[in-house]
Amino acid sequence: MKSLYLTGAALILSLQAPHVYAYGSSSSSSGCDKPSFSDFEPAPNKYLQSFREFSFVTSSNTAPTSIEVNISFGELKQHFTAKQLEITPQKSGRLLVKGKADKPLGHGFIRISVKAHSKPGCEKTDGYLLRVQ
């Protein structure tokens, strides 16, 4: 009789296991692997004498044509599309992104915002502040 209970319990557990795996696999297949940004230059929260050029690195899953950068400096706002940026693929698959403001900026706070996606609907935005003395 004891072996009948053990067999029944094993059968019930084996029947419910696929439901657990199906739930886990469905959530991971719809997951989003967002791009990441690193190696910002100038570094975040840095004090500068003037600002004009910037660069950063994106993860290898970033769609190069989706990269956008916005620079805000008081009333001045400058928008860069992928076509206006210098985007260089690295051996690792990551992308080195460089850009240059129209003119040197000084005396105030600068906000740099970066946006890109790895696939449609999988977007990430990041940003940081600089202080120019």
N, C-alpha and C positions, 0 to 999 in steps of 0.2 A: 504494500500500500504506500509505503514511504517513497519507493522509487517512482510510483505513479504521480505523486505530488511533485517530485523533483523534475520529472519529465514534463509535466504540465507547466510548471514555473518556467522551465527553460524554453518551452514552446511560446509562452506568452511574451517573454523577454525578447526572443528572436523575432517575433512578429512586430513588436513596437520599435525595434531598432531602425528599420528602414524609414520610419516616419521621422525619427530624429535626424538621420542623415539627409533625408530629402529637405528638411527645413534648413539645415546648415548649408547645404550645397546651393539652394536657391538664393539665399541671402548673399553668398560669396560671389555668385555669378553676376549678380546685379550690382556688386560693389564698384566703387569708383577709386581708381588709383590716380589721385590728383598730382599735378606737377609740384615740384618743390623748388625753392629759390635759396641760394647760398652765396657766400663769398662776395657780399656787397662791398663796393668801393665807390666813394668813401664809406667807411664802416658806419653802421647806425649809431646815432647819438654822439657823433664826433663833432668837435669844434674845428671850424675851418677859417682860413683867411678869406678865401673866395671859393666859389663853386662853379664849375662848368661841365666837367666830364663825369660820367658814372659808368659802372659796369657791375655785372653779377653773373652767376652761373645758374642754369636751370637743369633739372633732372632730364635724363635721357628720354623719358616718355612725353616730353613737352612737344606740342605741335608748333614748329617754328613760326608759321604764319599767324598764329593766334597771340603772339606776345605783344603786349601794349604797356607803355610806361606813361605815367602822368606826373608832372612836376608842378607843385603849387608853391608859390612864393608871394604871399600877400595877395594882391589883385592879379598878379601874373600867373597864368596857367598855361602850361605847354604840354601837348599831347604827342606821343610818338607811336606810330604804328610799326609793325614788323618791317615794312619797307624802308622806314626812316632810321632803323637801328642796324648796327653792324652785328650780325649773328654768325658765329663761327663754330662749327661742330668740332668737338674734341675727340681724341682717340677713345675715351671712355664712353662716348655716346652723348655726354652732356653737352649743353650749348653755352658758349661764352657770348654774352650780350653786352654791347657797348653803345653808348650814346653821348651826345654833346648838346648842351643847351645853346640857344641862339646867341646868348651873350653871358658874360660872367655875372654871377649873382652875388650880392654881398649884404651884410648887416641885416640879419633876421633869421627866421626859421624856414627851412625848406622841407616840404613833405614829398617823398618819392613813393609812388604807388606802382606796383607791378601786377599785371594780370595776364594769365595764360590758361590754356586748357590742354589736356592730354587727349581727349576725345570729346565729341559734342556732349554737352551736359555734365562734363567733369572738369569744372573750372576752379581755379584758386586765385585769390587776390592777397597780396602781402604788401607791406610798406614800412617805411621808417622815417624818422626825423633827423635832420642835420641842423646845426646852428652855425651861421656864418657871422663872424665878428666884424 
